[in-house]
Amino acid sequence: MKPGTPSSPLLLGFTTVGLLGVITSYFVSGPERFWANWILWFLFLFTLALGCLFLVAIEHLVAARWSVPIRRLPERLSTLLLPVVPIGLIALGAVPVLYPGAKPEALHHKILAGKALWLGLPFFSARTVLCLLLCLLALAVLVKGSLKQDQTRDPQFNVRARKFAPAFMAIFAVVITVLAFDWISGLTPEWYSDIFGVYLFAGGFLAALAATVLALGSLQGQGRLQEVRRDHRFNLGAFLFAFTVFWSYIGFAQYMLMWYANLPDEVVWYQVRLQGGWHAITVALAVLHFVVPFFALVTRDAKGDPRRLQWVAILMLGSHALDLYWLVFPVLGKGVLFSWPEVSFGLFFVAGSLLWVRRALTWGEDMPVGDPFLPKGLEFHL
């Protein structure tokens, strides 16, 4: 373990307390609320880890140099895909409970009957397992190969990674679309949006950028990665700013088109989220996920300010969780729910993830020292 790595009794305690609350919630609050919480955190971790892997792959795809010194951060964070696999397999238990297309009565529904094969548990499970396997394949090629390069110094890894990167983009498109359409739209299968996969991609990639910013700040606070300079942070801040705008654009475009068309099978999804307590959540999401980070990062100096980037990154991760809550929980039909079950799930998954990341941040060198392009990346300046 590298020097400066903090001890974790507190995180372990939070994880344990959270797990007890998670188990209790199933019997006290009922299976529907339990599975809604489980799906929320499954999607949160999956989209974050997948976004980090996308960040790694895009560097290889476009032969970027500036990001080489910080590439190890998203590589390590993308290993969250390993615990996501069992979390996702457990999440399949939610399908018969929360997903109308997988229930027996779906065969008597005019719309769902035609989608019975696609929405049924066997095919649903097969798609999920395939997506998880494809992600593990990409993790092995892009991350395991990079960690191995620390010892081998083999420049052929860069060639293999660049050849694999276009294939990963296809894998990524399939996986993020399946996540959006199956795990979120599938909760309300009568409703659909053609750009919903793009919306989820924008949120997941924002979460990945935010997690990378926080990991960088954490390691630099321990005296590591001192070679990473303001110019590198500025580019991270610029990406964070740009995708804040992109997420907002996709979200508003989806809403505007459905509001303008005013078709009953489309507007019903938004009607639920614009009434009662959900209306307040919608407004909060717009403010926290767009307005605040937009004005916080709009100036040039702000994009390179480490303190500002840190708090904006925390806000973006919290906003991504709120976004997923807004997407998933209205299907329960019980209004805004937030009490000890949600706190328990948050403690368990957040503290458990931090324990994993704490360990992952010690894997390999802090920079990809075997990458022949590292010196050029360290020389990067704006």
Secondary structure as UniProt FT lines:
FT   TURN            3..4
FT   HELIX           9..28
FT   HELIX           31..62
FT   TURN            66..67
FT   HELIX           68..70
FT   HELIX           72..78
FT   TURN            79..80
FT   HELIX           81..91
FT   HELIX           92..94
FT   HELIX           95..98
FT   HELIX           100..102
FT   HELIX           104..108
FT   TURN            110..111
FT   HELIX           112..115
FT   HELIX           116..119
FT   HELIX           121..139
FT   HELIX           140..144
FT   HELIX           145..152
FT   HELIX           156..178
FT   HELIX           179..184
FT   HELIX           185..187
FT   TURN            189..190
FT   TURN            194..195
FT   HELIX           196..221
FT   TURN            222..223
FT   TURN            226..227
FT   HELIX           230..261
FT   HELIX           264..273
FT   HELIX           276..286
FT   HELIX           287..291
FT   HELIX           292..297
FT   HELIX           300..304
FT   HELIX           306..328
FT   HELIX           329..332
FT   HELIX           340..360
FT   TURN            361..362
FT   TURN            369..370
FT   TURN            372..373
FT   HELIX           374..378
//
